[in-house]
Each structure stands twice: as structure tokens, then as C-alpha cells.
Amino acid sequence: MGRERELAELDQWLHEVWRLCSRCQEGLRRIEEEHKHIDQLLKTLDNFAALNIDLGLLASSKRFLDVHIGKLRRKLGDASPIVTVWGVGYKVGPTPGDRPSS
């Protein structure tokens, strides 16, 4: 009978150890998920910072397109086919009578 009691106590102890280890493992999993989430946020922040955009210009919906057109022109350089149509907006490629933007 003493051996059965010893086994029952050992079983109870192992059950408690297993429960505590499982809780620690779950906590570690949550920490790893948070770490991945923070890494993703930092990469997004780095990408955003690399855009070099004046956020004040984006505040106005009227200027939003101007900012993006300017970015396209900078990327395309002299080969940019984007033309300003005065009093209207933008178009791709020049046509007679249009004043190109400077």
C-alpha cells in the first residue's frame, strides 16, 4: 500500500509541474508573438521614414496628388512624361499648346 501512495503523490507532483511548465511555455509563445509584431512595426516605421514625405503637405487633400506627382517626377527624372495642364491638373505626354511645368 505504501508504494501506491508514493506513486499517487509522484503523479500529483508531476501533474503540478506539467501545469506550471505549460503555463510558462504559453507565456513564452506570447512573448515571441509580441516580439515579431514589434519587429514588423519597426520595419514599417523604417519604410515610412525612408519615404521622406512632408506630412504637412499630405494634410490637405488638394496637395495629396501634387505630392505624389512630384515623387513620380523625381523618380523618373528628365524622362518624366508627366505634364502640368495649367488650371486643369496633370496628364501624361505633352500636346501642342500646353505649358510644361518647370
N, CA, C and O atoms as a GROMACS GRO file, in nm:
protein
  408
    1MET      N    1   0.082  -0.120   0.000
    1MET     CA    2   0.000   0.000   0.000
    1MET      C    3   0.087   0.126   0.000
    1MET      O    4   0.048   0.226  -0.060
    2GLY      N    5   0.200   0.124   0.063
    2GLY     CA    6   0.289   0.240   0.069
    2GLY      C    7   0.341   0.277  -0.068
    2GLY      O    8   0.362   0.395  -0.098
    3ARG      N    9   0.362   0.176  -0.152
    3ARG     CA   10   0.414   0.202  -0.286
    3ARG      C   11   0.309   0.273  -0.372
    3ARG      O   12   0.344   0.362  -0.450
    4GLU      N   13   0.184   0.235  -0.359
    4GLU     CA   14   0.075   0.300  -0.434
    4GLU      C   15   0.060   0.446  -0.393
    4GLU      O   16   0.038   0.534  -0.476
    5ARG      N   17   0.071   0.470  -0.263
    5ARG     CA   18   0.060   0.607  -0.214
    5ARG      C   19   0.175   0.692  -0.267
    5ARG      O   20   0.155   0.807  -0.306
    6GLU      N   21   0.294   0.635  -0.268
    6GLU     CA   22   0.412   0.706  -0.320
    6GLU      C   23   0.393   0.739  -0.469
    6GLU      O   24   0.426   0.849  -0.513
    7LEU      N   25   0.339   0.644  -0.545
    7LEU     CA   26   0.312   0.668  -0.686
    7LEU      C   27   0.205   0.775  -0.706
    7LEU      O   28   0.216   0.856  -0.798
    8ALA      N   29   0.103   0.777  -0.622
    8ALA     CA   30  -0.004   0.877  -0.632
    8ALA      C   31   0.051   1.016  -0.603
    8ALA      O   32   0.016   1.112  -0.670
    9GLU      N   33   0.138   1.026  -0.501
    9GLU     CA   34   0.199   1.155  -0.468
    9GLU      C   35   0.290   1.203  -0.582
    9GLU      O   36   0.291   1.321  -0.617
   10LEU      N   37   0.365   1.109  -0.638
   10LEU     CA   38   0.452   1.143  -0.751
   10LEU      C   39   0.369   1.188  -0.870
   10LEU      O   40   0.406   1.282  -0.940
   11ASP      N   41   0.257   1.120  -0.895
   11ASP     CA   42   0.168   1.158  -1.004
   11ASP      C   43   0.112   1.299  -0.983
   11ASP      O   44   0.106   1.378  -1.076
   12GLN      N   45   0.074   1.328  -0.861
   12GLN     CA   46   0.021   1.462  -0.830
   12GLN      C   47   0.129   1.568  -0.850
   12GLN      O   48   0.101   1.675  -0.905
   13TRP      N   49   0.251   1.540  -0.805
   13TRP     CA   50   0.361   1.633  -0.820
   13TRP      C   51   0.391   1.658  -0.970
   13TRP      O   52   0.408   1.772  -1.012
   14LEU      N   53   0.397   1.548  -1.048
   14LEU     CA   54   0.422   1.562  -1.192
   14LEU      C   55   0.310   1.641  -1.260
   14LEU      O   56   0.336   1.720  -1.352
   15HIS      N   57   0.188   1.620  -1.217
   15HIS     CA   58   0.076   1.695  -1.272
   15HIS      C   59   0.095   1.846  -1.248
   15HIS      O   60   0.073   1.926  -1.338
   16GLU      N   61   0.135   1.884  -1.129
   16GLU     CA   62   0.157   2.025  -1.095
   16GLU      C   63   0.275   2.083  -1.175
   16GLU      O   64   0.266   2.195  -1.225
   17VAL      N   65   0.383   2.007  -1.187
   17VAL     CA   66   0.499   2.053  -1.263
   17VAL      C   67   0.459   2.072  -1.410
   17VAL      O   68   0.498   2.171  -1.472
   18TRP      N   69   0.384   1.978  -1.465
   18TRP     CA   70   0.339   1.988  -1.603
   18TRP      C   71   0.252   2.112  -1.625
   18TRP      O   72   0.266   2.182  -1.726
   19ARG      N   73   0.163   2.139  -1.530
   19ARG     CA   74   0.076   2.256  -1.539
   19ARG      C   75   0.158   2.384  -1.539
   19ARG      O   76   0.131   2.474  -1.619
   20LEU      N   77   0.257   2.394  -1.450
   20LEU     CA   78   0.342   2.513  -1.444
   20LEU      C   79   0.427   2.529  -1.569
   20LEU      O   80   0.443   2.640  -1.620
   21CYS      N   81   0.482   2.420  -1.619
   21CYS     CA   82   0.564   2.426  -1.742
   21CYS      C   83   0.478   2.468  -1.862
   21CYS      O   84   0.523   2.545  -1.946
   22SER      N   85   0.357   2.417  -1.868
   22SER     CA   86   0.267   2.454  -1.978
   22SER      C   87   0.236   2.603  -1.974
   22SER      O   88   0.232   2.669  -2.078
   23ARG      N   89   0.213   2.656  -1.855
   23ARG     CA   90   0.184   2.798  -1.841
   23ARG      C   91   0.305   2.882  -1.883
   23ARG      O   92   0.290   2.986  -1.948
   24CYS      N   93   0.425   2.838  -1.845
   24CYS     CA   94   0.546   2.910  -1.886
   24CYS      C   95   0.565   2.903  -2.036
   24CYS      O   96   0.602   3.003  -2.098
   25GLN      N   97   0.539   2.788  -2.096
   25GLN     CA   98   0.553   2.773  -2.240
   25GLN      C   99   0.456   2.864  -2.313
   25GLN      O  100   0.492   2.925  -2.414
   26GLU      N  101   0.334   2.876  -2.264
   26GLU     CA  102   0.234   2.964  -2.326
   26GLU      C  103   0.278   3.111  -2.314
   26GLU      O  104   0.261   3.189  -2.407
   27GLY      N  105   0.334   3.147  -2.199
   27GLY     CA  106   0.385   3.283  -2.182
   27GLY      C  107   0.499   3.313  -2.277
   27GLY      O  108   0.506   3.423  -2.332
   28LEU      N  109   0.588   3.217  -2.296
   28LEU     CA  110   0.698   3.234  -2.390
   28LEU      C  111   0.646   3.250  -2.532
   28LEU      O  112   0.698   3.333  -2.607
   29ARG      N  113   0.546   3.174  -2.570
   29ARG     CA  114   0.487   3.184  -2.703
   29ARG      C  115   0.429   3.324  -2.726
   29ARG      O  116   0.448   3.383  -2.832
   30ARG      N  117   0.357   3.377  -2.624
   30ARG     CA  118   0.301   3.512  -2.636
   30ARG      C  119   0.410   3.618  -2.649
   30ARG      O  120   0.396   3.712  -2.727
   31ILE      N  121   0.518   3.603  -2.574
   31ILE     CA  122   0.629   3.698  -2.582
   31ILE      C  123   0.692   3.694  -2.721
   31ILE      O  124   0.723   3.799  -2.777
   32GLU      N  125   0.709   3.575  -2.777
   32GLU     CA  126   0.766   3.563  -2.912
   32GLU      C  127   0.675   3.627  -3.016
   32GLU      O  128   0.723   3.692  -3.109
   33GLU      N  129   0.544   3.610  -3.002
   33GLU     CA  130   0.449   3.674  -3.094
   33GLU      C  131   0.457   3.826  -3.084
   33GLU      O  132   0.458   3.895  -3.186
   34GLU      N  133   0.464   3.877  -2.962
   34GLU     CA  134   0.477   4.022  -2.942
   34GLU      C  135   0.608   4.074  -3.003
   34GLU      O  136   0.611   4.182  -3.062
   35HIS      N  137   0.714   3.996  -2.987
   35HIS     CA  138   0.844   4.035  -3.043
   35HIS      C  139   0.835   4.044  -3.196
   35HIS      O  140   0.886   4.139  -3.255
   36LYS      N  141   0.771   3.947  -3.259
   36LYS     CA  142   0.753   3.950  -3.405
   36LYS      C  143   0.670   4.071  -3.446
   36LYS      O  144   0.699   4.137  -3.545
   37HIS      N  145   0.565   4.099  -3.369
   37HIS     CA  146   0.478   4.213  -3.400
   37HIS      C  147   0.557   4.345  -3.391
   37HIS      O  148   0.543   4.432  -3.476
   38ILE      N  149   0.638   4.358  -3.287
   38ILE     CA  150   0.718   4.479  -3.270
   38ILE      C  151   0.820   4.492  -3.383
   38ILE      O  152   0.842   4.602  -3.434
   39ASP      N  153   0.882   4.380  -3.424
   39ASP     CA  154   0.975   4.384  -3.537
   39ASP      C  155   0.906   4.432  -3.663
   39ASP      O  156   0.961   4.513  -3.738
   40GLN      N  157   0.784   4.383  -3.688
   40GLN     CA  158   0.709   4.427  -3.805
   40GLN      C  159   0.678   4.576  -3.798
   40GLN      O  160   0.688   4.647  -3.899
   41LEU      N  161   0.640   4.624  -3.680
   41LEU     CA  162   0.612   4.766  -3.664
   41LEU      C  163   0.736   4.851  -3.688
   41LEU      O  164   0.729   4.956  -3.751
   42LEU      N  165   0.851   4.805  -3.639
   42LEU     CA  166   0.976   4.880  -3.659
   42LEU      C  167   1.015   4.883  -3.807
   42LEU      O  168   1.061   4.986  -3.856
   43LYS      N  169   0.996   4.772  -3.878
   43LYS     CA  170   1.026   4.769  -4.022
   43LYS      C  171   0.933   4.865  -4.096
   43LYS      O  172   0.977   4.937  -4.186
   44THR      N  173   0.806   4.866  -4.058
   44THR     CA  174   0.711   4.957  -4.121
   44THR      C  175   0.750   5.101  -4.094
   44THR      O  176   0.744   5.185  -4.184
   45LEU      N  177   0.790   5.131  -3.973
   45LEU     CA  178   0.833   5.266  -3.937
   45LEU      C  179   0.957   5.306  -4.018
   45LEU      O  180   0.965   5.419  -4.065
   46ASP      N  181   1.053   5.214  -4.033
   46ASP     CA  182   1.172   5.242  -4.114
   46ASP      C  183   1.134   5.271  -4.259
   46ASP      O  184   1.185   5.364  -4.320
   47ASN      N  185   1.043   5.190  -4.313
   47ASN     CA  186   0.998   5.212  -4.452
   47ASN      C  187   0.929   5.347  -4.465
   47ASN      O  188   0.951   5.418  -4.563
   48PHE      N  189   0.848   5.382  -4.368
   48PHE     CA  190   0.777   5.510  -4.370
   48PHE      C  191   0.876   5.625  -4.361
   48PHE      O  192   0.863   5.725  -4.432
   49ALA      N  193   0.976   5.612  -4.273
   49ALA     CA  194   1.075   5.719  -4.257
   49ALA      C  195   1.157   5.736  -4.385
   49ALA      O  196   1.200   5.847  -4.417
   50ALA      N  197   1.179   5.627  -4.458
   50ALA     CA  198   1.258   5.634  -4.581
   50ALA      C  199   1.182   5.705  -4.694
   50ALA      O  200   1.244   5.745  -4.793
   51LEU      N  201   1.052   5.721  -4.680
   51LEU     CA  202   0.974   5.788  -4.784
   51LEU      C  203   1.008   5.936  -4.795
   51LEU      O  204   0.992   5.995  -4.902
   52ASN      N  205   1.053   5.996  -4.686
   52ASN     CA  206   1.093   6.137  -4.685
   52ASN      C  207   0.980   6.227  -4.738
   52ASN      O  208   1.000   6.306  -4.830
   53ILE      N  209   0.864   6.213  -4.678
   53ILE     CA  210   0.746   6.291  -4.719
   53ILE      C  211   0.718   6.396  -4.612
   53ILE      O  212   0.723   6.368  -4.492
   54ASP      N  213   0.689   6.518  -4.656
   54ASP     CA  214   0.646   6.623  -4.565
   54ASP      C  215   0.500   6.597  -4.532
   54ASP      O  216   0.412   6.618  -4.616
   55LEU      N  217   0.472   6.552  -4.411
   55LEU     CA  218   0.337   6.516  -4.373
   55LEU      C  219   0.242   6.635  -4.376
   55LEU      O  220   0.121   6.618  -4.390
   56GLY      N  221   0.296   6.754  -4.362
   56GLY     CA  222   0.212   6.874  -4.371
   56GLY      C  223   0.147   6.888  -4.508
   56GLY      O  224   0.035   6.936  -4.520
   57LEU      N  225   0.219   6.845  -4.610
   57LEU     CA  226   0.163   6.852  -4.745
   57LEU      C  227   0.051   6.752  -4.764
   57LEU      O  228  -0.042   6.776  -4.841
   58LEU      N  229   0.059   6.639  -4.694
   58LEU     CA  230  -0.044   6.536  -4.709
   58LEU      C  231  -0.171   6.570  -4.631
   58LEU      O  232  -0.275   6.508  -4.652
   59ALA      N  233  -0.164   6.668  -4.542
   59ALA     CA  234  -0.280   6.703  -4.461
   59ALA      C  235  -0.393   6.760  -4.546
   59ALA      O  236  -0.510   6.745  -4.512
   60SER      N  237  -0.359   6.826  -4.654
   60SER     CA  238  -0.458   6.885  -4.742
   60SER      C  239  -0.486   6.790  -4.857
   60SER      O  240  -0.394   6.746  -4.927
   61SER      N  241  -0.612   6.758  -4.878
   61SER     CA  242  -0.647   6.666  -4.988
   61SER      C  243  -0.611   6.728  -5.122
   61SER      O  244  -0.584   6.656  -5.218
   62LYS      N  245  -0.609   6.861  -5.131
   62LYS     CA  246  -0.574   6.930  -5.254
   62LYS      C  247  -0.428   6.907  -5.290
   62LYS      O  248  -0.394   6.900  -5.408
   63ARG      N  249  -0.342   6.896  -5.192
   63ARG     CA  250  -0.199   6.880  -5.214
   63ARG      C  251  -0.156   6.734  -5.227
   63ARG      O  252  -0.044   6.707  -5.268
   64PHE      N  253  -0.242   6.641  -5.193
   64PHE     CA  254  -0.207   6.500  -5.193
   64PHE      C  255  -0.157   6.455  -5.330
   64PHE      O  256  -0.052   6.391  -5.339
   65LEU      N  257  -0.230   6.487  -5.433
   65LEU     CA  258  -0.190   6.448  -5.569
   65LEU      C  259  -0.060   6.518  -5.609
   65LEU      O  260   0.026   6.457  -5.672
   66ASP      N  261  -0.046   6.645  -5.574
   66ASP     CA  262   0.075   6.719  -5.607
   66ASP      C  263   0.200   6.651  -5.547
   66ASP      O  264   0.304   6.643  -5.612
   67VAL      N  265   0.187   6.604  -5.425
   67VAL     CA  266   0.299   6.536  -5.360
   67VAL      C  267   0.337   6.411  -5.436
   67VAL      O  268   0.455   6.387  -5.462
   68HIS      N  269   0.239   6.331  -5.473
   68HIS     CA  270   0.267   6.205  -5.543
   68HIS      C  271   0.319   6.230  -5.685
   68HIS      O  272   0.407   6.158  -5.732
   69ILE      N  273   0.266   6.329  -5.752
   69ILE     CA  274   0.317   6.364  -5.885
   69ILE      C  275   0.463   6.408  -5.874
   69ILE      O  276   0.547   6.369  -5.955
   70GLY      N  277   0.493   6.488  -5.773
   70GLY     CA  278   0.631   6.532  -5.750
   70GLY      C  279   0.725   6.415  -5.726
   70GLY      O  280   0.838   6.414  -5.776
   71LYS      N  281   0.679   6.316  -5.648
   71LYS     CA  282   0.761   6.197  -5.623
   71LYS      C  283   0.786   6.121  -5.753
   71LYS      O  284   0.898   6.076  -5.778
   72LEU      N  285   0.682   6.107  -5.834
   72LEU     CA  286   0.699   6.038  -5.962
   72LEU      C  287   0.798   6.111  -6.051
   72LEU      O  288   0.884   6.049  -6.114
   73ARG      N  289   0.786   6.243  -6.057
   73ARG     CA  290   0.878   6.322  -6.141
   73ARG      C  291   1.022   6.307  -6.094
   73ARG      O  292   1.113   6.296  -6.176
   74ARG      N  293   1.043   6.306  -5.962
   74ARG     CA  294   1.179   6.289  -5.910
   74ARG      C  295   1.234   6.151  -5.946
   74ARG      O  296   1.351   6.139  -5.983
   75LYS      N  297   1.151   6.048  -5.936
   75LYS     CA  298   1.196   5.913  -5.969
   75LYS      C  299   1.226   5.899  -6.118
   75LYS      O  300   1.324   5.835  -6.156
   76LEU      N  301   1.142   5.958  -6.201
   76LEU     CA  302   1.159   5.944  -6.346
   76LEU      C  303   1.264   6.038  -6.403
   76LEU      O  304   1.319   6.013  -6.510
   77GLY      N  305   1.290   6.146  -6.332
   77GLY     CA  306   1.392   6.242  -6.376
   77GLY      C  307   1.351   6.313  -6.505
   77GLY      O  308   1.234   6.346  -6.525
   78ASP      N  309   1.449   6.337  -6.593
   78ASP     CA  310   1.424   6.408  -6.718
   78ASP      C  311   1.332   6.332  -6.812
   78ASP      O  312   1.269   6.391  -6.900
   79ALA      N  313   1.323   6.202  -6.794
   79ALA     CA  314   1.239   6.119  -6.881
   79ALA      C  315   1.092   6.122  -6.840
   79ALA      O  316   1.011   6.051  -6.899
   80SER      N  317   1.056   6.203  -6.742
   80SER     CA  318   0.918   6.206  -6.693
   80SER      C  319   0.820   6.253  -6.800
   80SER      O  320   0.836   6.361  -6.856
   81PRO      N  321   0.719   6.172  -6.831
   81PRO     CA  322   0.619   6.212  -6.930
   81PRO      C  323   0.503   6.289  -6.867
   81PRO      O  324   0.404   6.318  -6.935
   82ILE      N  325   0.513   6.323  -6.740
   82ILE     CA  326   0.404   6.392  -6.670
   82ILE      C  327   0.410   6.540  -6.702
   82ILE      O  328   0.513   6.605  -6.686
   83VAL      N  329   0.297   6.593  -6.747
   83VAL     CA  330   0.289   6.733  -6.787
   83VAL      C  331   0.180   6.800  -6.704
   83VAL      O  332   0.074   6.743  -6.681
   84THR      N  333   0.209   6.922  -6.659
   84THR     CA  334   0.108   7.001  -6.589
   84THR      C  335   0.021   7.073  -6.691
   84THR      O  336   0.072   7.141  -6.780
   85VAL      N  337  -0.109   7.057  -6.679
   85VAL     CA  338  -0.203   7.130  -6.763
   85VAL      C  339  -0.257   7.242  -6.675
   85VAL      O  340  -0.336   7.218  -6.585
   86TRP      N  341  -0.213   7.364  -6.702
   86TRP     CA  342  -0.245   7.478  -6.615
   86TRP      C  343  -0.395   7.497  -6.600
   86TRP      O  344  -0.469   7.503  -6.698
   87GLY      N  345  -0.437   7.508  -6.475
   87GLY     CA  346  -0.577   7.530  -6.443
   87GLY      C  347  -0.662   7.403  -6.449
   87GLY      O  348  -0.782   7.408  -6.419
   88VAL      N  349  -0.601   7.290  -6.488
   88VAL     CA  350  -0.677   7.166  -6.500
   88VAL      C  351  -0.621   7.057  -6.411
   88VAL      O  352  -0.692   7.001  -6.328
   89GLY      N  353  -0.492   7.028  -6.427
   89GLY     CA  354  -0.430   6.921  -6.349
   89GLY      C  355  -0.308   6.866  -6.419
   89GLY      O  356  -0.219   6.941  -6.458
   90TYR      N  357  -0.304   6.734  -6.436
   90TYR     CA  358  -0.188   6.668  -6.494
   90TYR      C  359  -0.232   6.573  -6.605
   90TYR      O  360  -0.348   6.530  -6.611
   91LYS      N  361  -0.136   6.542  -6.692
   91LYS     CA  362  -0.159   6.439  -6.793
   91LYS      C  363  -0.025   6.378  -6.829
   91LYS      O  364   0.080   6.429  -6.790
   92VAL      N  365  -0.030   6.269  -6.903
   92VAL     CA  366   0.093   6.203  -6.946
   92VAL      C  367   0.119   6.242  -7.090
   92VAL      O  368   0.033   6.224  -7.177
   93GLY      N  369   0.238   6.296  -7.116
   93GLY     CA  370   0.279   6.334  -7.251
   93GLY      C  371   0.236   6.474  -7.290
   93GLY      O  372   0.124   6.515  -7.258
   94PRO      N  373   0.323   6.547  -7.358
   94PRO     CA  374   0.289   6.684  -7.399
   94PRO      C  375   0.202   6.686  -7.525
   94PRO      O  376   0.206   6.594  -7.607
   95THR      N  377   0.124   6.790  -7.536
   95THR     CA  378   0.048   6.816  -7.659
   95THR      C  379   0.066   6.963  -7.693
   95THR      O  380   0.098   7.042  -7.604
   96PRO      N  381   0.048   7.001  -7.819
   96PRO     CA  382   0.068   7.141  -7.858
   96PRO      C  383  -0.023   7.235  -7.777
   96PRO      O  384  -0.141   7.205  -7.754
   97GLY      N  385   0.033   7.346  -7.736
   97GLY     CA  386  -0.043   7.447  -7.663
   97GLY      C  387  -0.036   7.432  -7.511
   97GLY      O  388  -0.073   7.525  -7.439
   98ASP      N  389   0.011   7.319  -7.462
   98ASP     CA  390   0.024   7.302  -7.317
   98ASP      C  391   0.157   7.362  -7.272
   98ASP      O  392   0.258   7.353  -7.342
   99ARG      N  393   0.155   7.421  -7.155
   99ARG     CA  394   0.279   7.474  -7.097
   99ARG      C  395   0.336   7.367  -7.005
   99ARG      O  396   0.271   7.328  -6.908
  100PRO      N  397   0.456   7.319  -7.033
  100PRO     CA  398   0.516   7.218  -6.944
  100PRO      C  399   0.551   7.281  -6.810
  100PRO      O  400   0.583   7.400  -6.801
  101SER      N  401   0.545   7.200  -6.707
  101SER     CA  402   0.581   7.254  -6.574
  101SER      C  403   0.732   7.264  -6.565
  101SER      O  404   0.805   7.194  -6.634
  102SER      N  405   0.776   7.353  -6.477
  102SER     CA  406   0.921   7.371  -6.464
  102SER      C  407   0.972   7.302  -6.342
  102SER      O  408   1.092   7.307  -6.314
   0.00000   0.00000   0.00000
